[in-house]
Amino acid sequence: MNPSYNIGSAYISITRGMDMNFDLTSEQEMIKKMIREFSDEVVAPGAIERDRIKQFPVDVFKQLSEMGIMGLPFSEEYGGGGSDTISFAIVTEELSRACASTGITYSAHISLGGAPLNLFGTEEQKQKYLTPICTGESFGAFGLTEPNAGSDAGGTRTTATLSNGEYIINGNKCFITNAGYAKHLAITAKTGMNEGKKEISAIIVPTGADGFSVFDNYEKMGLHASNTTELVLEDVRVPEENLLGKKGEGFKQFLITLDGGRIGIGAMAVGIAQGAFEKSLQYTKERKQFGKSISSFQAVQFKLADMAMKIELARNMVYKAAWLKDQGRPFSKEASMCKLYASEICMEVTNQAVQLHGGYGYMKEYHVERMMRDAKLLEIGEGTSEIQRTVIARLIGC
């Protein structure tokens, strides 16, 4: 029997065995341990130098491919790991803790590159295009943002005209992660008009197609070792069977894709914040002022306590959104919440980390200035903080 408690005229029934468990599974714990060790031993040592010379971490991802991590949440049928979204979040967090450029490369590879193919692709498309993403033969990328279609993704100007069984694609995309190392990617394009509105569809395009150009010329504030590109498509021709999902459902598809991507951004934010916190805790214990470690000063302790608290809250929100996704339950609200909260506390935590390091925090060798620069993108990418608040407001019934 379930116990009941009488509080005045109200009765509260406590149900035993409710589905609430904050423990990771043994598989998730194993993945966390493996990736944490890999991040500390392989990813972290080169983070400063990769940031300085803007070097894409090819060798890191070669090793991740050999470890079977590149297709982690996708079916083993396509070379994936058959794991779950929480495991994906764990890997993204741990990589980002060591190097955010590596973290965003992995997050985009899975959530923007692989996920649309997995969700909307035909069996043939999955075998042909998802498999090389899972095995690490190709990086995953997604062509959505345009110079005049950022938050207003419905303003897409890229066109795809069907002619003699082929789509002829013209347009350009900007701020596309991983495209310089992708063999193919899904892009959004206007395929017609429907009742006076743009009909947006998603189409798989090989990056080596005639008329397809990829430019890696951006000078960025942070995430220097990640690949951020501009795409130009001039009369690019692909067969009609490269349509991803149903014609005219591209807008709905990329909204679903972005929900999953926001979990990745949230996990990234937790990882960067965790890395900045760990550097700060270590530094304040070692740094002596007035004859004792500055970690013994209450003002410093309060900063560290707030950092630890906010990181834990953000992590819980990321894991909740990931868990809901894995259960096949609605998670759009939670995905926006975790992305919004985690990205904003990440910016706050990295800012405080620089402050706690004092003058050394402004120096590259202490890592936290890089973390602060990297953190800012998370408040912008995959829907700005303002867009997340708009999404949440709609989903709570405003």
N, C-alpha and C positions, 0 to 999 in steps of 0.2 A: 504494500500500500504506500501511496505517496503521503508524506506528512502534511497537515494543514495547520496554519497558525491563525488564531483569531485576533484581529486587531480592530477593536471596536466592533463595528457592524461589517467590516470587510474581512474576507477570507483570502488568504494567499496560499495557493497550492504549489508546493515545490516538487517539480518533476525530477525523478532520479534518471540518471543516464542521458542527460541532455547533451547534444552534440557540440560541446565546447571544450577544446583541448588545445592548450598553448604549447604542447610539446611537439618538436619536429619528429618525423618518423625516422627510423634507423637509416633509411636510404638518404633522406634529406640531411641528417647529421653527417653521414659519410661524405656526401657531396660538399657540404660546408667545410669540413676538415680538409678535404683534398684541395679544394679551391683556395682556401685560406693559406695553406702551405705553399701552393703554387704561386699565389699572388705575392707572398713575402719573399720567396726564393727566386722567382723568375721575373715577375712583372715589376715589382717595386724598384729593384736596383737600377734599372735603366730609365725610370720615369722622368727624371730631371733632364737627362741628355736627349731623350726623344722629344720632350717638349721644346728644348732649346733649338734643335735642328729640324724640327717638324718631321720626324721620321715615323712613318706608319709601322705599327708593331707586327710585321709579317711573321717573324720568327715565333712570337708569342702565340699567334693564332695557328701556326703550323703545329705547335705542341698541343694546343687545345683540340685540334682536329684529331691528333693521334690519341688523345684521351677520350674521344667520343663525346665532347661537350658541344660541338657546333650545331648539332641537331637535337639538343637535350629534350625539349618538350614534345617533339614530333614522333610519329609512329616509327617503330623499328623497321617497318615495311619499306620505308624510304631512306633508311640509313640513320634514323634518329635514335634517341635514347629511350623513348617511351616513358619519359618522366612527366613532371607536372609544372604548373606555373610558379608554385612556391619555390621549387628547385631552380627555375630560371631566375627568379628574383634573388635568390641566395647567391648564385654565380655572378649576376650583375652587380650586386652589392659588394662582394668580395673583390672583384676585379677593380671596381671604381674606388674602393678604399685605398688601393695601391696606385692606380693610374686611371683617371676619369676618361682619358682618351680611349683606353682599352675597354673600359666599361661601356661607353656609348657605342663603340664599334660593335660590341657583342649584343647589346640591347637592340640596336637597329637591325642587325643581322637576323635576329630571331623574330622580334615583334613587328617589324616593318617589312622585312624581306621574306621570311619564311611563312609568317602567319597568314597573309592574304592568300598565298598559294594553298596552304593547308585548309583554310576555311572555305574557299570558293572555287578552287581548281578542280578540273575533271581528273579522273584517275590517270589519264595519259599525261596531263599537265603536271601532276604531282611527280610521276615517274621521271619526267623529262627535266623539270625545273626545280622541284623541291629537293630531290635526291642530291644534286651537287651542292646545294646549300647545307644540307645535313652532314655531308661528308667533308665539307670545308673546301671543296674544289672551286666554289664560287662564294663570294660574300653576298649577303642579302641586302637589298636596297628597295626603296619605294619612292616613285616620282610623283609627288603631290604638289608641293609648294611652288608657286610661280611669282615673278616680280610683282604682279598686281593681284595675286590671290594667295594671301597668307591666312589670316584668321577667317577671311571670307573665301573659303576654299570653293564655294559655289561659283566664284567669279572666274573659274578656269577658262583660259583662252586657247589652250592647246586644242587642236582639232584632229579628228580621225575620220576620214571620209572613206566609206566602203565603195570599192570599185573593182569589179571582176574578181570577187573573192578575196580581195586584199584590203587592208586598212592602210591608207596613206596618211601619215601623221606629220603635222607641222606645229611647232611651238617650242617653248623653252621652259625649263624648270630651274629653280635655284635652291641653294642650301640643302642639297641632297647628300645624305650620309652614305658612305661606302661605295658610291657608284663607280668610282675609279678602279675598284677592285672587284666589281660584279660583272659576271658574264651576261646577265639578263636582269631585268627588273620590271615590275608592274608600274605603269604610269596611268594617270587619269587624263581623260581627254573628252572634249565635247563631240558626241557622235550624232547629234541632231537636235531638234526641238520637239518638245512634247507639251501641247496646250500652252504655248507661249513661254515655256521654261526650258532652260538648257537641259539636254539629256546627257548626263555624265556617265561614262563607262570606264572600266579598267581594262587595260590591254597589256599583255606580256611582250616586252621588246628586248631582243638581244642587243647588248651594247656595241657589238661589232657590226651591226647592220649598216649598210650604206646610208650616208646622210646623218648618222648619229655621232655627235661629238660630245666629249666629256672634258670639261675644263676645271682644273684644280688651281685656281688663282686667288682664292680668298685670303685676305690678311685678317686673322681672327684675334679676338681678345684672349681666348683660351682654347682648350682642347686642341692644341697645336698638332698633336700626333694622330688625330683622327682625320679621316678623309671627307672633306666637305666640298661638293662640286656643283657646277652649273652644267645643265644638259641642254643641248641645242639639237632639235630634230627638224631636218629639212627633207621633206618628201621621203620619209622613212617608210618602207613597205614591209608589212608583216601579214601572214595569212590570217584569214577570218577566224580560224580556230584558235588564235592566240587571245581572243576575247576571254577575259577572266570573269567567270560568273555570268550573270544575265546582262544583256544590253540595257543600258539606262539605269543600272543599279550601282554604278560606281560610287555615287555619293553616299549611299547607305553602307556600302562595303567599307569605304575608308573611315567612316565614323566608327564602325565596329572595330576596325584595325587600330584606330587611335586609342580606343578604350584599353586595349591590351598594351599598347605602347606606353600609355601613361603609368601603368604598373612598373614598366621598365625604367621610366624616368624617376619614379618614386624610389625604386630600389637603388638607382644610381645616386640619388640625393642622400639617401641613408648611408651609402658607402663612403661618399666623399666626406660627409659630416663625421662619420665614425673615424675615418683616417685623421681628420683635423683634430678631433677630440683626443685620440691616442697620442698624436704628436704633442699636443698641448699639455696633457697630463704628464708625459715623460719630461718635457722641458721644464715645467714648473716644479717638478720634484728635484731636478738637477740644478736649476738656477738659484744661486744664493744671493740674497740681498739683506743687508742689516744683520748679517751673521746667521741667517737660517734660510731654508728653502722657501721660495715664494708660495709654494702650495700650502704652507701653513698659515698664510694670511687669509682672513675670512673673505675679503673682497674677491680674491682669486678662487677660493673654494666655492663661493656662490656662483661665479661664472661657470665653473666646471660642473657643478651640480645641475644648473639649468641646461647646459649642453647635453649632459647624459640623459636627463629627463626627456627633453624634446626629441632626441634621437630615438629613444625607446618608444615614445608615442608614435613617431613617424613609422618606425619599423612595424609596429603592430598594425597600423593602418594599411601599409603595403601588403603585409601577409594576409590581412582580412580580405582585401580586394582580390588577391591572388587565389585565396581559398574559395571565395564565392565563384570566381571564374571556373575553377576546377570542378566545382559542384554543379556547374551548368545553370547557376542562378544569376539573376540580374546583378551586374556589378558596375554599371556605368557611373553611378553616383559615388561609390566608394573609390573607383579608379580616379575620378576627378579630385576627390578629397585627398587621396594619398599623394597624388602628384602635386597638388597645390600646397598642402601642408609641408610635405617633405622638402620640396624645392625651396620654400621660403625659410624653413628652419635651417636648411643647409647653407643658405646665404648668410643667415644670422650666425650660425656656428663658425663658419670659416672666417667671418669678419672678427668674431671674438678671439679666434685662434691666433690671427695675426696680432691682435691687440695684446694677448697674453705673452706672445713672444717678444713684444717690444720692437726695438730696432731690428732685431734678427728676423722677425716675422716678415720684414720687407725684403729680405734677401732670399734668392732662389734656392740656396742650399738647404734651407729649412722646410721646404715643401709647401708650407701653408699658404704662401702667396699664390702658388700655382693652383692650389685647391680653391682659393677664393675666386680666381679668374675663371676656373672651370665651372664653378657653381652657378654663375650668373645665367648661363645658357639654359639651365633647367627651369628657370622662371619664364622662359620664352618659348622653347621648343615644344612640339606636340600640344600646342594650345597654350597661350599665355595665361598668367595668373588671372587676368581679367576674364578670359574666356572660360576658365575653370569655374570661376564664381558665377558666371552666367549659366553654365551647364548645371551646377549644383542648385542654383535658384530655381531653374525650371523643374528639376527632378524632385524638389521638395514642395512643389505646387504653387510657386509664386506666379 
